[in-house]
């Protein structure tokens, strides 16, 4: 491991590494496969669900540890691109606001005021 002359040099190196990581994540978020991968990782770590295992404290603790990894990933994704996680969820559900071609089209199923288009 390289030795650093001072804290400034160490902090500058950490900042460069973080900026590089965020750029890499932005690149991956541009790819449908990258977005699917990140969303699968968030789902696998149960970020969107409970950790509690009724009657089993050990399992609950394990689940919390797994979920903590997912929450850290979610934080990093949001630092790379604000709104990335909701966009991925919308894309998965094919709702307006997502990233695939179908999702960027306006929802014409309802007119303002509740009238359906003719």
C-alpha positions as CSV (number, residue, x, y, z in Angstrom):
1,X,0.0,0.0,0.0
2,X,1.5,3.4,-1.0
3,X,2.5,5.8,1.7
4,X,1.1,9.3,1.5
5,X,3.0,12.4,2.5
6,X,0.0,14.0,4.2
7,X,-3.7,13.9,4.7
8,X,-4.3,16.3,1.8
9,X,-2.7,13.9,-0.6
10,X,-4.7,11.0,0.8
11,X,-8.0,12.9,0.7
12,X,-7.3,14.1,-2.9
13,X,-6.7,10.5,-3.9
14,X,-9.9,9.3,-2.3
15,X,-11.8,12.1,-4.0
16,X,-10.4,11.1,-7.4
17,X,-11.3,7.5,-6.8
18,X,-14.9,8.5,-5.8
19,X,-15.3,10.7,-8.9
20,X,-14.0,7.8,-11.1
21,X,-16.5,5.4,-9.4
22,X,-19.4,7.7,-9.8
23,X,-18.5,8.2,-13.5
24,X,-18.3,4.4,-14.0
25,X,-21.7,4.0,-12.4
26,X,-23.2,6.8,-14.6
27,X,-21.8,4.9,-17.6
28,X,-23.5,1.7,-16.4
29,X,-26.8,3.4,-15.7
30,X,-26.9,4.4,-19.4
31,X,-27.1,0.7,-20.4
32,X,-30.3,-1.2,-20.0
33,X,-28.3,-4.2,-18.7
34,X,-26.5,-2.0,-16.2
35,X,-29.8,-0.7,-14.9
36,X,-31.2,-4.2,-14.7
37,X,-28.1,-5.4,-12.8
38,X,-28.3,-2.6,-10.2
39,X,-32.1,-3.1,-9.7
40,X,-31.6,-6.8,-9.3
41,X,-28.9,-6.2,-6.7
42,X,-31.2,-3.8,-4.8
43,X,-34.0,-6.4,-4.9
44,X,-31.7,-9.2,-3.9
45,X,-30.5,-7.2,-0.8
46,X,-34.2,-6.5,0.1
47,X,-33.8,-2.8,0.1
48,X,-37.5,-2.4,-0.6
49,X,-38.7,-4.8,2.1
50,X,-38.5,-5.6,5.7
51,X,-35.6,-7.4,7.4
52,X,-37.4,-8.7,10.4
53,X,-37.7,-12.5,10.7
54,X,-40.3,-13.3,13.2
55,X,-38.9,-15.2,16.2
56,X,-35.4,-15.4,14.7
57,X,-33.0,-12.6,15.9
58,X,-30.0,-14.2,14.2
59,X,-31.8,-14.2,10.8
60,X,-33.0,-10.6,11.4
61,X,-29.5,-9.5,12.1
62,X,-28.2,-11.3,8.9
63,X,-31.0,-9.8,6.9
64,X,-30.1,-6.3,8.2
65,X,-26.5,-6.8,7.2
66,X,-27.5,-7.8,3.7
67,X,-29.9,-4.9,3.5
68,X,-27.2,-2.5,4.7
69,X,-25.1,-3.4,1.6
70,X,-28.1,-2.7,-0.6
71,X,-28.8,0.7,1.1
72,X,-25.2,1.6,0.6
73,X,-25.5,0.7,-3.1
74,X,-28.7,2.8,-3.3
75,X,-26.9,5.8,-1.8
76,X,-24.0,5.5,-4.3
77,X,-26.5,5.2,-7.2
78,X,-28.3,8.3,-6.1
79,X,-25.0,10.1,-5.7
80,X,-24.0,9.2,-9.3
81,X,-27.4,10.2,-10.7
82,X,-30.1,11.8,-8.7
83,X,-33.4,9.9,-9.1
84,X,-31.7,6.8,-10.6
85,X,-33.5,4.3,-8.4
86,X,-37.0,5.6,-9.0
87,X,-36.3,5.8,-12.7
88,X,-35.2,2.1,-12.7
89,X,-38.3,1.1,-10.8
90,X,-40.5,3.0,-13.3
91,X,-38.7,1.5,-16.2
92,X,-39.2,-2.0,-14.8
93,X,-42.9,-1.3,-14.5
94,X,-43.1,0.4,-17.9
95,X,-44.6,3.6,-16.5
96,X,-44.1,7.2,-17.7
97,X,-40.8,8.6,-16.5
98,X,-38.8,5.5,-17.1
99,X,-35.9,5.1,-19.5
100,X,-37.0,2.7,-22.1
101,X,-38.6,4.0,-25.3
102,X,-42.1,3.0,-24.1
103,X,-41.7,4.9,-20.9
104,X,-40.8,8.3,-22.3
105,X,-44.1,8.6,-24.1
106,X,-46.8,10.6,-22.4
107,X,-49.6,8.6,-20.8
108,X,-52.6,9.4,-23.1
109,X,-55.0,7.0,-21.3
110,X,-56.4,9.9,-19.3
111,X,-57.2,13.5,-20.3
112,X,-57.1,16.3,-17.8
113,X,-60.4,16.4,-15.9
114,X,-60.8,12.6,-16.1
115,X,-62.2,12.4,-19.7
116,X,-60.8,9.5,-21.7
117,X,-59.5,10.2,-25.2
118,X,-61.8,9.3,-28.1
